[in-house]
C-alpha cells in the first residue's frame, strides 16, 4: 500500500475519533431524551459540542478533496516523496485542527486549515505534472 493510502486510512480513523468525541459531547449537552428522540427539530449545540460538530463537518469537506488527491496520485502512478510528505502534512494539520477549533486558536485554526488544504492541492498538482 502506498504512503498516501496509509495516510488516507489514518484520516478515516481520525474522522471516527472526531465523530465519537462529537457524539459524546452532544449527547451530554442535549441529554438522552433528545439524543435518542426523532430530532424533528435540530438541537442547537453550543460550546465544545458545537465546535466539535463544526470541526467534524469541516473534516468531512477536507476529506473529500484529500481522498480525491490520494486516488489521483495512486491510480495515476504518481506517488512520490513529495506526495507522501503532503499526505502526512494533511493528516498532521487535521489532527492539530481539532484542538485549534475547540480552543479557539485564532488565527492559528485558519492557518492550520490552510496548510492542510495547500498540501492537498500540491498532491493534485503533482499528479498532473
DOMARMI-614478 format. One record per atom (N, C-alpha, C): residue number from 0; x, y, z; residue in three letters; atom name. Coordinates in Angstrom, 2 decimals. Layout:
% DOMARMI-614478
REC	NUM	X	Y	Z	ALA	CA;
...
//
This chain:
% DOMARMI-614478
REC	0	0.85	-1.18	0.00	UNK	N;
REC	0	0.00	0.00	0.00	UNK	CA;
REC	0	0.90	1.24	0.00	UNK	C;
REC	1	0.49	2.24	-0.75	UNK	N;
REC	1	1.28	3.47	-0.81	UNK	CA;
REC	1	1.15	4.25	0.50	UNK	C;
REC	2	2.10	5.12	0.72	UNK	N;
REC	2	2.04	6.00	1.90	UNK	CA;
REC	2	0.76	6.82	1.89	UNK	C;
REC	3	0.39	7.31	0.72	UNK	N;
REC	3	-0.80	8.14	0.60	UNK	CA;
REC	3	-2.06	7.38	1.02	UNK	C;
REC	4	-2.16	6.10	0.63	UNK	N;
REC	4	-3.31	5.29	1.03	UNK	CA;
REC	4	-3.29	5.01	2.54	UNK	C;
REC	5	-2.11	4.78	3.08	UNK	N;
REC	5	-1.99	4.57	4.53	UNK	CA;
REC	5	-2.48	5.80	5.27	UNK	C;
REC	6	-2.06	6.97	4.83	UNK	N;
REC	6	-2.48	8.21	5.49	UNK	CA;
REC	6	-3.98	8.42	5.32	UNK	C;
REC	7	-4.52	8.05	4.17	UNK	N;
REC	7	-5.97	8.15	3.96	UNK	CA;
REC	7	-6.72	7.28	4.97	UNK	C;
REC	8	-6.22	6.06	5.19	UNK	N;
REC	8	-6.83	5.18	6.18	UNK	CA;
REC	8	-6.76	5.80	7.57	UNK	C;
REC	9	-5.62	6.38	7.91	UNK	N;
REC	9	-5.46	7.04	9.21	UNK	CA;
REC	9	-6.40	8.25	9.33	UNK	C;
REC	10	-6.58	8.98	8.23	UNK	N;
REC	10	-7.51	10.11	8.23	UNK	CA;
REC	10	-8.94	9.62	8.47	UNK	C;
REC	11	-9.27	8.45	7.94	UNK	N;
REC	11	-10.58	7.86	8.21	UNK	CA;
REC	11	-10.76	7.52	9.68	UNK	C;
REC	12	-9.69	7.00	10.30	UNK	N;
REC	12	-9.75	6.71	11.73	UNK	CA;
REC	12	-9.87	7.99	12.55	UNK	C;
REC	13	-9.17	9.04	12.12	UNK	N;
REC	13	-9.30	10.33	12.79	UNK	CA;
REC	13	-10.75	10.82	12.71	UNK	C;
REC	14	-11.36	10.64	11.56	UNK	N;
REC	14	-12.76	11.04	11.38	UNK	CA;
REC	14	-13.66	10.29	12.37	UNK	C;
REC	15	-13.39	9.01	12.56	UNK	N;
REC	15	-14.18	8.21	13.51	UNK	CA;
REC	15	-13.99	8.71	14.94	UNK	C;
REC	16	-12.76	9.04	15.30	UNK	N;
REC	16	-12.48	9.57	16.64	UNK	CA;
REC	16	-13.19	10.91	16.83	UNK	C;
REC	17	-13.15	11.76	15.81	UNK	N;
REC	17	-13.84	13.05	15.89	UNK	CA;
REC	17	-15.34	12.84	16.05	UNK	C;
REC	18	-15.88	11.88	15.31	UNK	N;
REC	18	-17.31	11.61	15.39	UNK	CA;
REC	18	-17.69	11.15	16.80	UNK	C;
REC	19	-16.87	10.26	17.37	UNK	N;
REC	19	-17.15	9.77	18.72	UNK	CA;
REC	19	-17.08	10.91	19.74	UNK	C;
REC	20	-16.06	11.75	19.63	UNK	N;
REC	20	-15.92	12.88	20.56	UNK	CA;
REC	20	-17.11	13.83	20.45	UNK	C;
REC	21	-17.50	14.12	19.21	UNK	N;
REC	21	-18.66	14.99	18.99	UNK	CA;
REC	21	-19.93	14.36	19.57	UNK	C;
REC	22	-20.12	13.07	19.31	UNK	N;
REC	22	-21.33	12.39	19.78	UNK	CA;
REC	22	-21.44	12.43	21.30	UNK	C;
REC	23	-20.35	12.15	21.97	UNK	N;
REC	23	-20.36	12.17	23.43	UNK	CA;
REC	23	-20.68	13.58	23.94	UNK	C;
REC	24	-19.98	14.58	23.40	UNK	N;
REC	24	-20.21	15.96	23.85	UNK	CA;
REC	24	-21.63	16.42	23.56	UNK	C;
REC	25	-22.14	16.08	22.38	UNK	N;
REC	25	-23.50	16.49	22.01	UNK	CA;
REC	25	-24.53	15.79	22.90	UNK	C;
REC	26	-24.36	14.50	23.14	UNK	N;
REC	26	-25.31	13.77	23.99	UNK	CA;
REC	26	-25.29	14.29	25.42	UNK	C;
REC	27	-24.11	14.66	25.89	UNK	N;
REC	27	-24.02	15.22	27.24	UNK	CA;
REC	27	-24.75	16.57	27.32	UNK	C;
REC	28	-24.68	17.32	26.23	UNK	N;
REC	28	-25.31	18.65	26.24	UNK	CA;
REC	28	-26.83	18.58	26.13	UNK	C;
REC	29	-27.33	17.74	25.23	UNK	N;
REC	29	-28.78	17.75	24.99	UNK	CA;
REC	29	-29.53	16.73	25.83	UNK	C;
REC	30	-28.83	15.76	26.40	UNK	N;
REC	30	-29.47	14.75	27.24	UNK	CA;
REC	30	-29.99	13.58	26.43	UNK	C;
REC	31	-30.25	12.47	27.10	UNK	N;
REC	31	-30.64	11.25	26.40	UNK	CA;
REC	31	-31.99	11.32	25.71	UNK	C;
REC	32	-32.94	12.08	26.27	UNK	N;
REC	32	-34.27	12.17	25.65	UNK	CA;
REC	32	-34.18	12.78	24.25	UNK	C;
REC	33	-33.42	13.85	24.12	UNK	N;
REC	33	-33.24	14.49	22.81	UNK	CA;
REC	33	-32.35	13.63	21.92	UNK	C;
REC	34	-31.26	13.11	22.49	UNK	N;
REC	34	-30.30	12.33	21.70	UNK	CA;
REC	34	-30.94	11.09	21.08	UNK	C;
REC	35	-31.86	10.45	21.81	UNK	N;
REC	35	-32.49	9.23	21.30	UNK	CA;
REC	35	-33.83	9.50	20.62	UNK	C;
REC	36	-34.25	10.75	20.64	UNK	N;
REC	36	-35.53	11.10	20.03	UNK	CA;
REC	36	-35.44	11.26	18.52	UNK	C;
REC	37	-36.55	11.61	17.88	UNK	N;
REC	37	-36.59	11.72	16.42	UNK	CA;
REC	37	-35.89	12.97	15.87	UNK	C;
REC	38	-35.58	13.91	16.73	UNK	N;
REC	38	-34.90	15.16	16.34	UNK	CA;
REC	38	-35.61	15.87	15.19	UNK	C;
REC	39	-36.92	15.98	15.33	UNK	N;
REC	39	-37.68	16.71	14.31	UNK	CA;
REC	39	-37.18	18.14	14.19	UNK	C;
REC	40	-36.72	18.67	15.30	UNK	N;
REC	40	-36.07	19.98	15.31	UNK	CA;
REC	40	-34.63	19.76	15.74	UNK	C;
REC	41	-33.69	20.20	14.91	UNK	N;
REC	41	-32.27	20.00	15.21	UNK	CA;
REC	41	-31.88	20.82	16.43	UNK	C;
REC	42	-31.33	20.15	17.45	UNK	N;
REC	42	-30.92	20.91	18.64	UNK	CA;
REC	42	-29.72	21.79	18.34	UNK	C;
REC	43	-29.73	22.99	18.89	UNK	N;
REC	43	-28.59	23.90	18.71	UNK	CA;
REC	43	-27.52	23.54	19.72	UNK	C;
REC	44	-26.35	23.18	19.20	UNK	N;
REC	44	-25.24	22.83	20.07	UNK	CA;
REC	44	-24.34	24.04	20.25	UNK	C;
REC	45	-23.88	24.25	21.46	UNK	N;
REC	45	-23.02	25.38	21.77	UNK	CA;
REC	45	-21.75	24.88	22.43	UNK	C;
REC	46	-20.82	25.79	22.65	UNK	N;
REC	46	-19.59	25.45	23.35	UNK	CA;
REC	46	-18.80	24.35	22.66	UNK	C;
REC	47	-18.22	23.47	23.45	UNK	N;
REC	47	-17.37	22.41	22.92	UNK	CA;
REC	47	-18.13	21.50	21.96	UNK	C;
REC	48	-19.35	21.15	22.29	UNK	N;
REC	48	-20.13	20.27	21.41	UNK	CA;
REC	48	-20.34	20.91	20.04	UNK	C;
REC	49	-20.67	22.19	20.03	UNK	N;
REC	49	-20.85	22.89	18.75	UNK	CA;
REC	49	-19.56	22.99	17.96	UNK	C;
REC	50	-18.47	23.24	18.66	UNK	N;
REC	50	-17.18	23.34	17.97	UNK	CA;
REC	50	-16.74	21.98	17.44	UNK	C;
REC	51	-16.98	20.92	18.21	UNK	N;
REC	51	-16.65	19.57	17.72	UNK	CA;
REC	51	-17.50	19.23	16.50	UNK	C;
REC	52	-18.75	19.65	16.51	UNK	N;
REC	52	-19.64	19.40	15.36	UNK	CA;
REC	52	-19.12	20.12	14.12	UNK	C;
REC	53	-18.72	21.37	14.27	UNK	N;
REC	53	-18.21	22.12	13.12	UNK	CA;
REC	53	-16.86	21.60	12.64	UNK	C;
REC	54	-16.00	21.19	13.56	UNK	N;
REC	54	-14.70	20.62	13.17	UNK	CA;
REC	54	-14.91	19.30	12.41	UNK	C;
REC	55	-15.88	18.51	12.86	UNK	N;
REC	55	-16.19	17.25	12.17	UNK	CA;
REC	55	-16.70	17.52	10.76	UNK	C;
REC	56	-17.62	18.48	10.63	UNK	N;
REC	56	-18.14	18.82	9.31	UNK	CA;
REC	56	-17.02	19.33	8.40	UNK	C;
REC	57	-16.12	20.12	8.97	UNK	N;
REC	57	-15.00	20.63	8.18	UNK	CA;
REC	57	-14.11	19.50	7.71	UNK	C;
REC	58	-13.89	18.49	8.56	UNK	N;
REC	58	-13.05	17.37	8.14	UNK	CA;
REC	58	-13.73	16.56	7.05	UNK	C;
REC	59	-15.06	16.41	7.12	UNK	N;
REC	59	-15.76	15.72	6.02	UNK	CA;
REC	59	-15.48	16.44	4.69	UNK	C;
REC	60	-15.54	17.75	4.71	UNK	N;
REC	60	-15.29	18.53	3.49	UNK	CA;
REC	60	-13.86	18.36	3.01	UNK	C;
REC	61	-12.90	18.47	3.93	UNK	N;
REC	61	-11.50	18.32	3.56	UNK	CA;
REC	61	-11.15	16.92	3.12	UNK	C;
REC	62	-11.81	15.93	3.74	UNK	N;
REC	62	-11.53	14.54	3.42	UNK	CA;
REC	62	-11.95	14.19	2.00	UNK	C;
REC	63	-12.98	14.84	1.49	UNK	N;
REC	63	-13.40	14.61	0.11	UNK	CA;
REC	63	-12.27	14.98	-0.84	UNK	C;
REC	64	-11.70	16.16	-0.67	UNK	N;
REC	64	-10.61	16.60	-1.55	UNK	CA;
REC	64	-9.35	15.76	-1.34	UNK	C;
REC	65	-9.05	15.43	-0.09	UNK	N;
REC	65	-7.86	14.62	0.17	UNK	CA;
REC	65	-8.02	13.22	-0.44	UNK	C;
REC	66	-9.20	12.64	-0.33	UNK	N;
REC	66	-9.45	11.33	-0.95	UNK	CA;
REC	66	-9.26	11.42	-2.45	UNK	C;
REC	67	-9.78	12.48	-3.05	UNK	N;
REC	67	-9.60	12.69	-4.49	UNK	CA;
REC	67	-8.11	12.76	-4.82	UNK	C;
REC	68	-7.36	13.49	-4.03	UNK	N;
REC	68	-5.91	13.63	-4.28	UNK	CA;
REC	68	-5.22	12.27	-4.18	UNK	C;
REC	69	-5.56	11.49	-3.16	UNK	N;
REC	69	-4.94	10.18	-2.98	UNK	CA;
REC	69	-5.30	9.26	-4.15	UNK	C;
REC	70	-6.54	9.28	-4.58	UNK	N;
REC	70	-6.96	8.43	-5.70	UNK	CA;
REC	70	-6.22	8.81	-6.97	UNK	C;
REC	71	-6.15	10.10	-7.26	UNK	N;
REC	71	-5.46	10.56	-8.47	UNK	CA;
REC	71	-3.98	10.20	-8.43	UNK	C;
REC	72	-3.35	10.43	-7.30	UNK	N;
REC	72	-1.91	10.12	-7.15	UNK	CA;
REC	72	-1.68	8.61	-7.28	UNK	C;
REC	73	-2.50	7.83	-6.59	UNK	N;
REC	73	-2.29	6.38	-6.56	UNK	CA;
REC	73	-2.63	5.72	-7.90	UNK	C;
REC	74	-3.82	5.98	-8.40	UNK	N;
REC	74	-4.22	5.35	-9.66	UNK	CA;
REC	74	-3.45	5.89	-10.86	UNK	C;
REC	75	-2.98	7.12	-10.74	UNK	N;
REC	75	-2.18	7.71	-11.81	UNK	CA;
REC	75	-0.72	7.31	-11.74	UNK	C;
REC	76	-0.35	6.54	-10.74	UNK	N;
REC	76	1.04	6.11	-10.60	UNK	CA;
REC	76	1.99	7.27	-10.36	UNK	C;
REC	77	1.52	8.29	-9.68	UNK	N;
REC	77	2.32	9.50	-9.47	UNK	CA;
REC	77	2.81	9.66	-8.03	UNK	C;
REC	78	2.73	8.59	-7.23	UNK	N;
REC	78	3.20	8.68	-5.85	UNK	CA;
REC	78	4.69	9.00	-5.83	UNK	C;
REC	79	5.05	9.90	-4.94	UNK	N;
REC	79	6.45	10.33	-4.84	UNK	CA;
REC	79	6.73	10.75	-3.41	UNK	C;
REC	80	7.95	11.10	-3.15	UNK	N;
REC	80	8.29	11.63	-1.84	UNK	CA;
REC	80	7.50	12.88	-1.52	UNK	C;
REC	81	7.28	13.71	-2.54	UNK	N;
REC	81	6.52	14.94	-2.35	UNK	CA;
REC	81	5.08	14.64	-1.97	UNK	C;
REC	82	4.44	13.73	-2.71	UNK	N;
REC	82	3.04	13.45	-2.41	UNK	CA;
REC	82	2.89	12.74	-1.06	UNK	C;
REC	83	3.85	11.91	-0.70	UNK	N;
REC	83	3.83	11.25	0.62	UNK	CA;
REC	83	3.97	12.29	1.73	UNK	C;
REC	84	4.90	13.22	1.56	UNK	N;
REC	84	5.09	14.28	2.56	UNK	CA;
REC	84	3.83	15.13	2.68	UNK	C;
REC	85	3.22	15.45	1.55	UNK	N;
REC	85	1.99	16.25	1.58	UNK	CA;
REC	85	0.87	15.50	2.30	UNK	C;
REC	86	0.80	14.20	2.10	UNK	N;
REC	86	-0.23	13.41	2.78	UNK	CA;
REC	86	-0.04	13.48	4.30	UNK	C;
REC	87	1.19	13.32	4.75	UNK	N;
REC	87	1.46	13.41	6.19	UNK	CA;
REC	87	1.18	14.81	6.72	UNK	C;
REC	88	1.51	15.82	5.93	UNK	N;
REC	88	1.24	17.21	6.35	UNK	CA;
REC	88	-0.27	17.41	6.49	UNK	C;
REC	89	-1.05	16.89	5.53	UNK	N;
REC	89	-2.51	16.98	5.61	UNK	CA;
REC	89	-3.00	16.37	6.93	UNK	C;
REC	90	-2.55	15.14	7.22	UNK	N;
REC	90	-3.01	14.45	8.42	UNK	CA;
REC	90	-2.61	15.20	9.69	UNK	C;
REC	91	-1.39	15.66	9.75	UNK	N;
REC	91	-0.95	16.42	10.91	UNK	CA;
REC	91	-1.78	17.69	11.07	UNK	C;
REC	92	-2.06	18.36	9.97	UNK	N;
REC	92	-2.89	19.57	10.03	UNK	CA;
REC	92	-4.28	19.24	10.54	UNK	C;
REC	93	-4.85	18.13	10.10	UNK	N;
REC	93	-6.19	17.76	10.55	UNK	CA;
REC	93	-6.20	17.40	12.04	UNK	C;
REC	94	-5.14	16.76	12.50	UNK	N;
REC	94	-5.04	16.43	13.92	UNK	CA;
REC	94	-4.96	17.70	14.75	UNK	C;
REC	95	-4.13	18.65	14.30	UNK	N;
REC	95	-3.98	19.92	15.02	UNK	CA;
REC	95	-5.22	20.80	14.94	UNK	C;
REC	96	-5.97	20.64	13.86	UNK	N;
REC	96	-7.15	21.47	13.64	UNK	CA;
REC	96	-8.20	21.28	14.74	UNK	C;
REC	97	-8.34	20.05	15.23	UNK	N;
REC	97	-9.38	19.78	16.23	UNK	CA;
REC	97	-9.16	20.59	17.51	UNK	C;
REC	98	-7.98	20.49	18.16	UNK	N;
REC	98	-7.82	21.34	19.35	UNK	CA;
REC	98	-7.80	22.82	19.01	UNK	C;
REC	99	-7.31	23.18	17.83	UNK	N;
REC	99	-7.32	24.59	17.43	UNK	CA;
REC	99	-8.74	25.12	17.36	UNK	C;
REC	100	-9.66	24.30	16.86	UNK	N;
REC	100	-11.06	24.71	16.77	UNK	CA;
REC	100	-11.70	24.74	18.15	UNK	C;
REC	101	-11.49	23.68	18.92	UNK	N;
REC	101	-12.12	23.59	20.24	UNK	CA;
REC	101	-11.66	24.73	21.15	UNK	C;
REC	102	-10.37	25.03	21.10	UNK	N;
REC	102	-9.81	26.04	22.00	UNK	CA;
REC	102	-9.85	27.46	21.42	UNK	C;
REC	103	-10.32	27.60	20.19	UNK	N;
REC	103	-10.47	28.92	19.58	UNK	CA;
REC	103	-9.15	29.61	19.28	UNK	C;
REC	104	-8.17	28.84	18.83	UNK	N;
REC	104	-6.87	29.42	18.50	UNK	CA;
REC	104	-7.01	30.28	17.25	UNK	C;
REC	105	-6.92	31.59	17.41	UNK	N;
REC	105	-7.01	32.50	16.27	UNK	CA;
REC	105	-5.71	33.25	16.13	UNK	C;
REC	106	-5.14	33.38	14.98	UNK	N;
REC	106	-5.63	32.91	13.69	UNK	CA;
REC	106	-5.15	31.50	13.35	UNK	C;
REC	107	-4.58	30.79	14.31	UNK	N;
REC	107	-3.92	29.51	14.02	UNK	CA;
REC	107	-4.85	28.46	13.44	UNK	C;
REC	108	-6.10	28.47	13.87	UNK	N;
REC	108	-7.04	27.50	13.30	UNK	CA;
REC	108	-7.09	27.65	11.78	UNK	C;
REC	109	-7.19	28.87	11.31	UNK	N;
REC	109	-7.25	29.12	9.87	UNK	CA;
REC	109	-5.93	28.80	9.18	UNK	C;
REC	110	-4.83	29.10	9.84	UNK	N;
REC	110	-3.50	28.78	9.28	UNK	CA;
REC	110	-3.35	27.27	9.14	UNK	C;
REC	111	-3.73	26.54	10.19	UNK	N;
REC	111	-3.64	25.09	10.15	UNK	CA;
REC	111	-4.51	24.52	9.03	UNK	C;
REC	112	-5.72	25.04	8.90	UNK	N;
REC	112	-6.61	24.61	7.81	UNK	CA;
REC	112	-5.94	24.87	6.45	UNK	C;
REC	113	-5.37	26.05	6.30	UNK	N;
REC	113	-4.72	26.41	5.04	UNK	CA;
REC	113	-3.56	25.50	4.68	UNK	C;
REC	114	-2.79	25.09	5.68	UNK	N;
REC	114	-1.67	24.18	5.44	UNK	CA;
REC	114	-2.19	22.84	4.92	UNK	C;
REC	115	-3.23	22.31	5.55	UNK	N;
REC	115	-3.81	21.04	5.09	UNK	CA;
REC	115	-4.39	21.15	3.69	UNK	C;
REC	116	-5.07	22.25	3.42	UNK	N;
REC	116	-5.65	22.47	2.09	UNK	CA;
REC	116	-4.54	22.59	1.04	UNK	C;
REC	117	-3.50	23.35	1.35	UNK	N;
REC	117	-2.39	23.53	0.41	UNK	CA;
REC	117	-1.70	22.19	0.13	UNK	C;
REC	118	-1.51	21.38	1.15	UNK	N;
REC	118	-0.88	20.07	0.95	UNK	CA;
REC	118	-1.72	19.21	0.01	UNK	C;
REC	119	-3.03	19.27	0.16	UNK	N;
REC	119	-3.92	18.52	-0.73	UNK	CA;
REC	119	-3.82	19.02	-2.16	UNK	C;
REC	120	-3.79	20.32	-2.34	UNK	N;
REC	120	-3.70	20.89	-3.70	UNK	CA;
REC	120	-2.36	20.54	-4.36	UNK	C;
REC	121	-1.28	20.57	-3.56	UNK	N;
REC	121	0.03	20.20	-4.10	UNK	CA;
REC	121	0.01	18.76	-4.58	UNK	C;
REC	122	-0.65	17.88	-3.84	UNK	N;
REC	122	-0.75	16.48	-4.26	UNK	CA;
REC	122	-1.45	16.37	-5.61	UNK	C;
REC	123	-2.55	17.09	-5.78	UNK	N;
REC	123	-3.30	17.04	-7.04	UNK	CA;
REC	123	-2.46	17.59	-8.19	UNK	C;
REC	124	-1.83	18.72	-7.94	UNK	N;
REC	124	-0.99	19.33	-8.98	UNK	CA;
REC	124	0.18	18.42	-9.33	UNK	C;
REC	125	0.80	17.81	-8.32	UNK	N;
REC	125	1.93	16.90	-8.57	UNK	CA;
REC	125	1.50	15.71	-9.42	UNK	C;
REC	126	0.28	15.26	-9.25	UNK	N;
REC	126	-0.22	14.13	-10.05	UNK	CA;
REC	126	-0.43	14.52	-11.50	UNK	C;
REC	127	-0.63	15.80	-11.75	UNK	N;
REC	127	-0.89	16.26	-13.11	UNK	CA;
REC	127	0.39	16.56	-13.90	UNK	C;
REC	128	1.50	16.76	-13.20	UNK	N;
REC	128	2.74	17.07	-13.91	UNK	CA;
REC	128	3.69	15.91	-13.99	UNK	C;
//
